[in-house]
Amino acid sequence: MSGLATARRIVVKVGSSLLVGQAGADRVWLAAFAADVARLRARGQQVLVVSSGAVALGRRRLSLPRRALTLPEKQAAAAAGQSALMRAWEEALVPVGLHAAQILLTRDDTEVRRRWLNARATVETLLGLGVVPVVNENDTVVTEELRYGDNDRLAARVAQMIGADLLVLLSDVDGLYTKDPRHDPSAEHLPRVARLTPRIEAMAGGADARAGMGTGGMATKLAAARIASAAGCATVITLGQRPQPLRAVEDGARATIIEPSTTPAAAYKAWIAGSLAPAGALVVDEGAAQAVRRGKSLLAAGVRRIEGRFDKGDAVVVRDEAGEEIARGLVRYEAEDAEKICGLKSDAIEAALGYTSGPLVHADDLALAAHAGG
Ligand code: GLU
């Protein structure tokens, strides 16, 4: 069981070596892959693609030399190649009734919370509209220090951002082996990894299979799987060089599945509860405190006052009037606006601010304090 048949939200990473052939984008492979994606969409599953290939396509387009490119050359190649890459995706997806939408991310977009929330909202909207987001790193503007560096890790961060339950890394090997299968006939394939222990990482990292054109070897795949696992997302590593690699896995083709160590929802709440320094507090009345304890959103109507200066998307503490912490959450309004709508009913917010972002803190973005649950 790879989880492909049941996953709700799937991120598929497609490397340069799969979609860039001698003569540019490999349209035959892309057309077959698009049909594979359409099949999942038709079953109601959401699919997001993380696609490399901008640099590889651009260097051909610009006839750049074969040697390693300088950073400005790589950025130029990415700029020229990204448009060719998107054209190839559109040409593949439109015939199967799907639209592609380009999303270019930099590391800040998944690490700075406000940008992360914006990017997440856009991806959510696209997925809801039935579009296939095609994500790549914004290679043209990032510098070496600020890069994800490889699309395996980018794909894992994206999976984490959108709460995906499955990450598929299409690779030039069909999974993890105990040794390098190209050099050692005693290498054993690992179909399922329950936990990425140092032993597994040492084994599989030693069997490093570097892709021809991309930047990711097995070590980066494991790094990606580690991020995904902690975010509640399973990872499948399998061979991409066949016409419909996702169908092949469902039909039992060789692959390695690395299991998640939690669920996406629990990982997200743990992140809110544990790793963010709160920028302020919302002091709520008894009715709101009870609603939040029961897992409801925090509405402006139940907020008595706010403390601290915070921005939209910042982490805040929710406290009752006795000073007891009830929860932590990501607030949907900046402090100044939150102040103006304290105590207001939801339908009065728009008149007060000229816009509404819904509840002050949405239930999905609230993590109850350990003693407050139930
Ligand atoms: N973002 C790069 C490109 O599109 C590829 C990076 C990678 O494959 O890891 O060319």
Boltz pocket constraint, residues with backbone or C-beta under 6 A from the ligand:
constraints:
  - pocket:
      binder: B
      contacts: [[A, 15], [A, 16], [A, 51], [A, 52], [A, 53], [A, 54], [A, 55], [A, 56], [A, 78], [A, 136], [A, 137], [A, 139], [A, 149], [A, 150], [A, 151], [A, 152], [A, 213], [A, 214], [A, 215], [A, 216]]
      max_distance: 6.0
